[in-house]
């Protein structure tokens, strides 16, 4: 079902294929188009969903004509150009944000040829973007990659103006997709793709024609999630097109919904790339075969692996051997994708790792990249005669797999073991802080491509709610200002535990408290957090235990009574499902169970007058309940919530909505304290 990285050690000639289409752009001197009365006539129109701003046009031009020879020497040159020309009508103070622009990043090695921009006011005055108004900032994209992004703010932007800018960049090749749909209406869109004039040598032609995974001679395109009519013109003719022109008008704004699939998978977008003539099934089948060869080649020299596996021979069954191999990899191999290699004598000094060319190198050096760890685990299973498949998967945090797209789309690796009579159990030793029985939430529900398998495209199942349980207990008492203070102790397993462990991974010990504090501030937004401590950060099979001191704002007595919502002192229970309808599926991170108990000790001079009634609710999506009990010193509240699955169709929205409404209603109930009267 349900960012872009290539498999390791690919030949340079393949990098072009896997990374996608080639950039393009205008090479002639740029000239602004006249601003017309029709441009100024664009005004707020709720019927057309025009509110704060509208993009009058977006014109993208791709020029691949200089990409001629596919050789090692030529691949490194910046020969493909991409230009973007946008004009935006700004209609309000909120719309002024469209004068702040981040230059899209299509390739980490792209170079910006030129940036021009200007602001046009009603009286005809024009303010042009100056070079010193263009800046560069570093942005972290994933846990592996960092890149710098260019941005600028157009000068003199008002609540009633027009801004426009043009950007030209070049790269060795480009990303594949273009997000057509914006967060404001797009009135006119064009995408002009000037195709490659390839000069393919006989040797290269023989290579690419022998394997669909190497064939990158044919222009391919997909228009996904179309929200309006599209038009394609092939120039100069249909039989031998040299250019493709994609056009569309009146594209409505994208409307974000809470807990949804990644935006890129929902927005109207255009995918253009050079790819194979083969059918999608033939293309992915060829990749399945190719992946198997590469994995086996990496594991040919495995004498050290066999020595490790020999120590598992007396284990009682296959399950014990699988877990032993998995734990050995996680405990004995440093994961360079997440942890820096450091000098044994001086831990503050980083060390450059050696190349890991074989699986035995990984064992010998004691380190490797996440791909290496997964291949090591796969090879250990094979040496124990356990049927295991090596595979690639896609991180659904960024995008979803497109089975019709014949280009490389995977960025994670997995190992799959068949579970008769059907299905697979998946393992990810290359992803740290992950126990053997758990696959990180962002791989749940996604498509995996298995190497050398009869069924090579399979779905990784979502984890069940019981695999991620959090149990929290708090004890509160009132201080002299009637502020509630206390300690919260949480025990977390599964995805919740992994999230906290990943936050602390390879971070300085002195920064751990601040990292945890930032995480907890979203869980208890009304609380002032004090001392924070934790246990079992490195024991992935044990619950992660977190203790924090908290102080909540003072309560104000009214007429000799205190009206208290006990659930306000548990984790936040906001309800994001307030709209009556929904256009797309609901996708949470993962299913889970949350159980919370809070004990309230009453202040001197006060007694309990009334507690709410207990309540419970359940449906196909999950269940929730709340219970109140009085005690000798005060009272307790117990609240439980279970989300049975992370993915719910649009037709299930009413059930999702009712479950979260029920939890919110239960959490809003009042307990009443009253001042004691003297006898």
Secondary structure by P-SEA (a helix, b strand, c coil): ccccccccccccccccccccbbbcccccbbbbccccccccccccccccccccccccbbbbbbbccccccccccccccccbbbbbbbbbbbcccccccccccccccccccccccccccccccccbbbbbbcccccbbbbbbccccccbbbbbbbbccccccccccbbbbbbcccccccccccccccccbbbbbbbcccccccaaaaaaaaacccccccbbbbbbcccccbbbbbcccccccccbbbbbbccccccccccccccccccccbbbbbbbbcccaaaaaaaaaaaaaaaaaaaacccaaaaaaaaaacccccaaaaaaaaaaaaaacccccccbbbbbcccccbbbbbcccccaaaaaaaccccaaaaaaaaaaaaaaacccccccccccccccccccccccccccccbbbbbcccbbbbbbbcccccccccccccccccbbbbbcccccccccccccccccbbbbbbbbbbbcccccccbbbbbbbccaaaaaaaaaaccccccaaaaaaaaaacccccccccccccccccccccccbbbbbbbcccbbbbccccccccccccccccccccccccccbbbbccccbbbbbbbbbbbccccccccccccccccccccccbbbbbbccccbbbbbbbbbccccccccaaaaaaaaaaaaaaaaabbbbbbbbbcc
